[in-house]
């Protein structure tokens, strides 16, 4: 990553007009004829002579924007930058960090800039609690604004990422059919400003034509819409079946966009998914072009185990989907850098690609959330979802060491080293780590409230937290303070290990009671061996001798008997594979091929949990190195 450079920021004089909105698109214009070096703390798209070249303004930490280089601007006559302004409170997005001091800056010798409010883009309701609002392309004229130089104390820019490219794809028609009317309201995007067209689509729509397309891969896509032949509604999804589309909860739509009749334009940004459903009036035929966004991951030449190549292809497909200027959980729902997910994606990138700068940026940004008192980074960044998550903080520290044991980034090094000191001071007690306050998430185990982190006596020790703390200290060459005898007395349970100590009979917090009702309560986690605890303990090397052999045999037995799959997602299955690999590499590889081979065959990607959740997830691919020859995996294995 480059050294920080000073910026000369611009903004609009009419700031008050923006504050009335939640989101807006600003179009900045300048003559070409010079190479451009741009920085912004908001997302933008850059067009040369009317053609999209790329995007910038990726998520950044406060005070440090990422610098984007556009040498091609020297050969252009005109340059336009479409910038997505987000109100820091009203917008509510979580995939980037809306700033109270927004700017667009040309670094170095600059030119004259003009700016206008792109009134053609209206906004519907948010289709997801984490993402921006639906774009409505309407026949309206732009509103001129005045660009002014502004002061943005403390902000600088640095070069950190390569430029993503946009590859035009040819949508493959899957279906062309008529939908019977459910009402008589016409397809009119102007009626949906501030509202959700899904309600109209499900309850009040007239007759419609539906054309469904396969875009060839689950990834981020952008669209251009020619609605001069009739209005269009665009629905992006992960599944080919239009009937499953909804904007509720964790379902299949990333965003639903619309274009009014007579409009030629493009929704801002990208939409995550593989399938595009275009709805229009029965006799209309609006046209849509699509481009896939691909970061230059620079794939390595690797040698795969026999039969493993389809699985590794699926891992690569996941990486294409979750690298968007950072390492995010999925391309269709949150687009947030959860630290447990980040660790898994970072390992897959290390083993299959050369684009390690993506990992460096993600770790640097997460490290900016470090809290000195708690001794933890946030569980997700940037996000209001980002509460403290003790297991995920340890995953962050392990990811940092796996990326580069020297910890060359000062911000990352401080977060790791200071947290280790703080944990010893505050949480290590009597030979065990008392779990810090926060969301002690381990995995999504249906019925396992303790596994999901929703039922735990505050401050009680937790087997996975102790195992990962032990592993972190082992890698750093420092004593962990975890006493094996005390650990065995607390967590040993039959042939394996329990997740929480006996007596962990806490009640759910009031705000969690509804969640608890959604799941069938399994026997208390203190009364049965946990595959999650057992795998973490084995992979970390905390169990020894006959005790380790007994736990390994039990974990293998659970897998062979089919009892493991219902309890362990593709995320924690990687930890199971690492546990096997510590003692038996061929067993680990057989397990990985069986678990992930079925996933790859089903979707061509590796899903989050199964068919009802993200079909290309960042946390599901950390196992990839096990299927290489020679193998690669975390040092503790």
N, C-alpha and C positions, 0 to 999 in steps of 0.2 A: 504494500500500500504506500502511496506517495505521501510526502510531507504536506501539511495543511497550507493552503493558500488563502490570501485575503480576498474578499469579494466586494463588489460594488452593487448593492442590491437595488432593485426597482420594485415599486408597487403602484397601486392606483390611488389617485387623489380621493376618489369617491368611496372610501372605505365604508362609510355608513350605509351605503346602498347594499353592500354585500352582507352586512351584519343582520339584515332582515331575512336572510335566506339560510338554509342549511347547507346547500351546495351550489356551485355555479361553475361554468366553464368560461375562462378568460382566454381570448385569442390575442396573442402578442405577435407583432409584425415588425420586421426589419429588412432592409435590403440585403441581398447576398453579396458575394464578392470578397468575403473574408472567412477564414476558418473560425468556427465558434467553439468556445469553451464555456459551457453553461453549468449552473448549479441552482438548485431550487430545493426547498423543504416541502414541496408538494409535487404530486405526480404530474408529468406532462408528456405530450407527444410532439415530435418535431417533424414538420413537413417542409420539403424543398420543392418549390414550384408546384405545389398542390399535391405532391406524392409523399406518403408517410415514409420516413427513413428509419425511425426508431423511437424509443421512449426513454425517459429519464426521471429525475426527481424521486428516486426510490426511497423507501422508508429510511429514515436517518435518525440518529440520536440528537437531542437538543444541542445546538451549537455547532454541529458538524454535518454539513450537507455533502452529498457525493458529487464529484465533478465528472461531467460527461463531455467527451470530445467529439466534435462534428466537423472534421476537415473538409467534407464534401460541400459544405456551405459556400466555400470559396468559388465553386463552379456554378452556383445557383443564382438566379436573378432575384428571387424573393424567398424569404424564410418566414414560416409561421410556427408558433408554439401554442398548442392548445393545453392550457394548464387547468387542472381540476382543483378549484378552491373548496376547502372543507371547513365549515365552522367548527372551532375547537370543542364546543359543547353540543351544539344541535346536530351535527352530522352523525355522531355516534359510531363511526367506523372504527374497526379494530385492526385492520391490516396495515395501516400506516399511522403516523403520529401527527394528527392535525395540530398545527402550531398557531399560537396567538400572534406571532410575528412573521407572517408569510412573506415570501419574496421570490423573484426570479432575478438571477444575477449573471451577467456576462463577465467572466474572469479575464483580466488583461485589458488590452485596448478594445474599447467597445464602440458600438455605433448607435444610431438613433433608433428608438423603439416607439411604436404606437400600440395601443391596446383597446380592445372592445369586449363588451359582454356578449357572449354568444347566446342570445335569447332563443335561438332555434332549438336549443336543448332545454327542455323542461324536465321535471323530475316527478316520478310517481312515488309510491310508498317503498320503503326498504323491503326487498324480497327476503333478506336474511338479517338477523339481529346483529351481524358482524360486518356487513358489506355496505357499499354505497347504494343510493337509490336507483330505481329503474330509470333509464333514459327514455324520454319521449321527444322524438324529432318532429318539430312543428314548423309550419310556414310563417316564421317571424323574422324580422330584420334585426341585425346586430345593433347594439347600443354603444356608441362611442364613449370611451372613458379617457382619462388623462394619465399617462405614465409619469411617475415622479421618482426621483432618487430618494431613498429612505435610509435611515440609520438602523442597522440591526446589530447592536453591540454583542460581541461574543461569538458571532457566527463566522465560520470559515468553511473551506471546501477542500476535499482531497480525492484523488483518483484511487479507486479501489476495485472497480468491477469492469469486466469487458462488456461490450455492447451486445445485447440480444438482437437476433434477427427475426424478421417476420417472413414466413414462407407461405406463399399462397397455396391453398389446398383446393382441390376440385370436389365439392360436396357430391356424394353419391346418393342418388334418390332411393329411399327405402319404401316410401308410401306416398300416394297422391289420392286423397279421398275427400269425401264431403262429410261434414259434421252436421247432424240434424239440429235445428234451432231449439234453444231452451227458453227463448224469449223473443223480443223483437228489436232490441237495442242494436244499432249499427256499430261497426268497428270504427271508433272515433277516438284516437289517442288524446285529443285535446280535453276530453272529459275526465281523464285519469290523473291530472296533475294533483299530487298529494294523496292519491288513492291507489288501490291495488287492482290491476286489470284481471287478476285471477278470479275475483268475485264475479265480475261481469262474465268471464269465460265459463264459469261453472254454473251460473244461475240465469243470466239475462241475455246472453248472446243470441244473435240471429243465426241463420245458416252460414257456414264458413267452409272454406277450402283449406285442407291441412296437407302440407307437404313436409315429410320428415326426411332428414339427410344424415348420413354418416360422414363425419369429418376425418375419419381415419385413425384418430388417436385421441386419448383423453389428455387434454392439455389446455392451456390458456389460448383463447382465440379472440380475434377482433373481426368486426364486420363493417362492411359498407352496404348501405341499403339504397336501392333505386325504387322509390315508391311512386314514381310518376304515373305508373299504370294502376295504382290503387294502394290503399293503406295496408300496412303489414304489422303483425305482432310476431316477435322473435322470442322463442323459448329455448334456452340452452339446458341440456340435461346430461347426466351420465348414463342414462338408459335409453334404449330406442323406443320404448313404449310411451306414447304421448299420454295415455290414460293415467300414468303415475305422477304427472306433473302437479306440483303444488308449491306454494311459497311458505308453507307452514313448517316450523321446526327445523329438523335436520334432513329435510327431504331433498328431492332431486334437482330443483331449479337453482341455478346460480343467480341469474338475473333474468328478468323478462323485460325486453325493450320493445318500443313501438315507433313506427314512422307514419305520419299522417300522409294522406294522399297528396301527391304533387311534390314531395320532399325528396331530395337527393342528399344523403349525408351519412354520418357514422356516429354511433354511440361512442362515448368516451371509454377508453381502456379495454380491458380484456374480460372475457367470460369463460369460466372454467367448465369444461365438459367435453363430450365427444359427439353428441347428437344435437342437431339444430332442427327445431320444429317451426315452420313458417306458416302463419295463419293469415288469410285474406278473405275478402268478399268472394263469393263463388265464382264470379266471372273475371276477377282481377288476377294479375300475375306479377306482383312485385319481384324484383331480382335482388339477390344477396350474394356478395362475394365474401370469402372468409380467408383469414391468414392465421397460421399457428405461430405462437411466440416460442422461440427456442433460444435458450442461453447456450453459448459455445462451451459445452462441458469437456470437449477434447478427450474423447474416449481413449482409454489405454488398450493396447493389444494384450489380451490375457488368455490364459489357457484354462478352459473349463473342464470339470469332471465329465465323464461320459454321462449323457442324459441331462446335464445341468444347463445347457445353453438356453433352452426355452425359459427357464426360471430367471437366468441372468438378463435375458431380453426384457422380461417383465420388470425387473429391478431398474433397468435403464429407462423404461417407459415411465416408471414412477418418478425417477429423478427429473425427467423432462417436465413432468407435471408440477413438481413441488419446488423447482428453482425459479424464482421470479424476482431476482435481485436480493434474495435471501434464501433461507431454507424453511419452508412453511409446512404446516400439517397437510393441507390439501389445496387444490386449486379451485375448488367449487364452493366451499362453505366459509371458512374463517380466514384462510391465508395468514395465519399467525405463526410465529416462531415459538412453538412449545419446546421447552428445552429437552425433554425426553425424546421427542420426535427428532429434534435437531441432532442429537447424538447419533441416532440410527442412520439418518440420511448422510451425516458427515462421514461415517464409516464406509457406507456404500460408495460415496464420492471418492474417498481415499483409495478404495480398492479397484474402482472401475474407471476413474477419470482423472484428469490433471487439473481440473478447475478448483484448486484448493482455496483460491481467493474468496469464493462464496462462503466457505466455512469460516474463514478469518473474519469476514464482515459480520456474519451472523453472531459469532461468539463475542465480538467487540460490542455489538448492539445490546445483546442480552446482559453483558457485564455492566453496562451503564445503569442497569436497574438494581445494582447491588446495594443492599441496606446494611450499614455498619452495625446497627444494634442487633438486628435479627441474624446477621451473618449469612444471608442468603440473597441470591438473585431471585427475581420473580419467575414464576413457573412458565409464563408466556410473555413475549414481547413483540411488538407493542400491543397492549391490550388491557382493557378494563377487567378482562377475565384473569389477569395475571396476578393472582394471589400468591402467597408463598407456598411452595410445594416442596417439603424436605427431600423426598426421593428425587425430584426433578432438579433440585439444586445440586445434589451429588452427581446426577447424570451430566449436568453442565460442567462440573469440575473434571469429571472423567473424560468428557468430550474434548475439553481444552488440552488435557495431557495427551490424548490420542492424536490430536491435530499436530501438536508440537510440544514435546516434553520440556523444552526450554522456556516455554511461555513467553515468547518475545514481545507480545503486545502488553504494554504496561497496564492497561485497564483490565485485561483478562487476568494477568498475573496477580494484580492486587485483589481481584474478586476471589481467586482461588486461595492465595496465601492468607489473606485476612480472614476468610471464612474458616479455614482450618484452625487458625488461632482462636477465633471466636467460639467455634464449636467445642474446642477443648475447655475453654474457660466457662462456657455457659451450659453446655448440654451433656458433657461427659461426666458420669457420676457412678461410682461404685462398680466400675468395670463394664458399664453399658452406656450407650448413648440414649438419653431421654429424648423422645421425638420432639423437635421444635413445633411450635404452634403453626397451623396452616392446614392445607389440604394434603393429607397423606395418601395421595392417589398411587396405587400400584398397577392396577389393570381393570378393565371392564369385565368383571366376572358376574354374570347374572345371578342374583341372590347373595352375592358376597359383599355385604355392605362394608365390612372392614377392608376388603381388597380394593373397593372403590373409594376408600378413604372417607366414608360417610358415618362411621361409627367407631370411635376410638377414644379411650380415656385420655384426656389432655395430659401430655407429658409422659405417657407410658412409652416404654421402649417398643420398637417395631423391628421385626426380623430383617426386612429388606433394607431399612435405613441403616441398621447396624452392619449388615453385610457390605453394603456399598461404601459406608464410611471406612470399614476395615480395608476394603479394596483400594480406596483412594489413598489411604495412608501407606499401604504397602507399596503402591506405585511411586509415592513421593519419598520412600525410604525413611519414613517416620513411624514411631510407635503409635498405634491406634488407641491404646488404652482399653480396648475391648478384651475382656478376659474370657478365654474359651470356656473355662469351667462354668463361669457365671452364665455365659450365653447358653450353654447346653442345659443347665438347670432351668433356665427361663423358657427356652424355645423348643427343646427336643420334644418330639411328639411321635411315639411309635417309631417307625422306620425313617420318618422325615422330620420336618420342622414346622411348628405352628407359626402363624403370621404375627399374632399378638399374644401377650402373656395370659395365663389363667386369670379369671376375674375381670376380664375386659368386657363388662356388660354395660357399656354406656348407652344412654338414650340419644336418639337423633335430635339435633337442634330443630326448633320449630320450622325453620325455613327448609329443612331437609325432609320433613315428614312425608310430604307428597311424593318425593323421589323414592323414599323407602317403600311406599305402598305399591310402587310399580314393579317391585322385584319380590320374588319368592325368597324368603329368608332361609338360607341353608343353615345347618348346625353351626353353632358359634365357632368362630375362627380359632378360638383357643382350644377347642376340643378335637381338632382333626388336623392331620398334616396338610400343609398348603403347598401346591406345586410352585407357587410364586416364591414363597419363603425358601423352600428346598432348593430351587434352581439358583436363587441369588446366593445362598450360602455356599453351594457347591462351586459356582463359577468364581466366587471371590476367594476360594481357598480357605474359608473359615472352618470348615469341617475337615477332620483328619482321620487317617487310619481306617479302622473298621467302621467307625461312625459314617465316614464319607462313603464307603462302599455300600453300606446299608441304604443310605439315602439315595445313592445313584441307582441302586437296584429297584427301589420303590418308584422313583421317577420314571424309569424305563417301563416298569410294569404298568403304571398308569397310562402311559402312551400306548403300549401294545394292546391294552384292554379297551382302548377307546374312551377312557374317562378323562383324558387330558384336554382333548379338543374342545369340549363344551365349556371349559373353565379358563382357557388361555387364548388370548387373541394373537394375531400375527406379530404384534409388538412383543409380548412377553415370551412368545415361542422362540424368539431370538435368544433370550436369556436361558431358556431350557437348552437350546442348541449349544450355547457356550458352556453350560454346566456339563453336558455330555462330552464336549470337546476337551475339557480339562483332563478327562480320564480316558476317553475313547473317541478318537477323531472319526473313525468309520461309523460309529454309532451316531455321532452328531450329524454327519453328512447324510446318512440314511434318513434320519428324522427330518432334516431340512428339505430333502428332496420330496419326501412324502407330503409334508405340510404345505410347502410353498409350491410344489409342482402342481397340486390340485388347484391352487389359486391361479397360477399362471395359465393353466389350461382353460380355466373358466372365463377369465376376463382379459388375459394378456397383460394384466397388471397385478399388483398385490394389494388387496383391500385393507381397510381399517379394521373391520370386525367381521364382515360378511356382506351378503347381497344388499342389506338395507342401509349400508353406510358407505362412506367414501371408497370408491373403487381404486384409487391410486393414492396411497397415504404415505407420509414421510416416516412414520414410526415403524413401518412394516418391513424394512429392507436392510437392517443392520447385519443380517446373517450372510450377506453375499460373499464375503471373503472365504467362508468355509467351503464354498463350492469351486474355489480356484485351485489350480495346481502350479506351484505349492500353495497351501492355504494361507489365509491372512485372517487374523482375529485379534481382539484386545489382548494385551500382553499377559493379563492375569490367567488367560486360558492356556 
